[in-house]
């Protein structure tokens, strides 16, 4: 973890907390997309967009790939609590980053936080996460449905890995 946000001359170089605007944008777009799905689709209703892509309204009571979806309901609070703790931890981490030196890491963390918050809003409001993006190839493969929050988390995780590889390669 980086130290305080101070440049080599002892001057503050700004705070990575400004990346929280990206977090807020992810949350806003995620929630807007879910409101649109709720307003226009019934559960399991689908629209074919391409031969391998459809919009379908699904409710995921579990975690990624519907992990623990059939549990008795306790998972809602577990996943919500974990997402809240992770999001708070990310905000603290962002506050300690140097903006110029850690921009890739800050973007990654902001994306993960936005996705986590978007999905926790669903869990607390509805008791499930609304998924609607579905890729498949009939009879060959079927990727689990997901949403914009999941996409932000995945992109953020990829950027974290990239930042880790970049940082690892930069150290002697």
N, C-alpha and C positions, 0 to 999 in steps of 0.2 A: 504494500500500500504506500502511496506517495505521502510525503510530508505536507506541511502547510503550503498553501498556494502563494509562494513567494519566489520571485525570480532570483537569478544569481547575484544581483545587486542589492538584494534585500527588499525589493519593491514587490508589492502584490501584482500579479499579472491577471487579475480578475478571478472570478470563481467559476468553476464548472457547473455550479447550480443553474447557470443560464441554460444549460442543456435540459433543464426541467420543462422548458417550452416544448421540446421534442416529445418528452414524456406526456405532456398535456395534449399535444396534437394527436399522438397515438391513441390516447384514451378517448378523445373526442371523436375521431374517425371510427374507432372500433364501436363505440356506443351508438353513433349515428347509423352505421351499417346494420347493427342489430335491431335498432328501432325500425328501420326500413324492412328488414326481414320479418319482424313481428307484425308489422302493419300490412304486409302483402302476401304472406305465406302462412298456410296452416302447417301444423306439425307433419312432417314427411312429404309435404308438397314439394315438387321439384320442377325446374325449368332447365331443359337441355340448352346449353350454350354452344358447345362444340361436341364432336363425337366422344371426347374423352374428359369433358368438363361440364358440370352442372351446378346450379344453385339449388340447395335443398335445405329445408329447415329441420334441424335436429337439436335435441336437448341432451347435453352431456353432463351427467351427474357425477362422473368420475374425473380423473386427471387426464393427462395426455393419452391419446388412443383409448379412451374410456376406461382406463385403469381404475378399478374399484367402483365402477358405475353401478354395480348391483348390490353394494353394501347397504346397510339399513338407514343411512342418512348421516351418520357421524362424520363421513368423509367431507361433507359440505363445510363443516366447521374446521376440520383439520386443514384442508386445502386453503380455505380463506385465511386462517391464522398464519399459515406458512407464507402465503403471498403478501400479507401485511408486514410480517417480520422482514422478509426479503426486500420489499419495497423501501421500508424505513432504513434498512442497512445500506441500500444503494444510495439513498439520499445523503446519508452520512459519508459514504465513500466519495460521492460526487463533490461534496463540500471540501474534501481534502485534496482533490486533484489540482494539478497545474493546467490551466486551460490550454496553453500552447503546446506543452509537452505531452499531454495526455488526451488529446482531442478524440482519437479513435476509441480509446477506452471509455471516455465520457459518453460518446454517441452510443456505444454498445450498452452501457449501463442504463442510459435513458430509454432505449428501446425495450430492454428487458423489464424495467420498472413500468413503463407504459402498458406493456402487454399484461403483466401481472395484475396491475390495477384494473385494467379493462375487464379481465376475467373475474376478479374478485367482486367487482360491482355486480356482475351477473349472478354469481353464487349467492351473494347476500340478498339481492333483490328477488331472484326467481328460485333459487335452490339448485340451479344448474347453469351451465354455460351454453350459450346459443352458438352453434356451429352451422355453417352454411356453404362453405367452399369445398367442393368435392371433385377430385380427379380420379379417373378410373379407366380401365380398358376391359370392356365386357368379356368375361370369362378368363381373363389373363391376370389382372391385378386390380386392386381396389385400395386406394390410399384413404385412411380415415378422414372424415370431414373435419374442417378446422375453420378458424375465423381470423380477422385482422390482428387481434391480440396475439394469437398463436404465431402468426407470421412475424410480428415484431419481436417476440421472444426468440424465435428461431434465428432471425437475422442478427439480433443482438448477441446471441450465443456464438454465431459464426464470427462476428467481429471481435468478440472476446478471445476466441481461439487465434484469429489473425493477429490481434494485438500481442498475445502471448508469444506467438512465433516470432513476430517482429522484435519484441523486447528481448527475447532469448537470443536472437541472432545479433542484436546490437551490443550485448555485454561480452566483454573479453573472457 
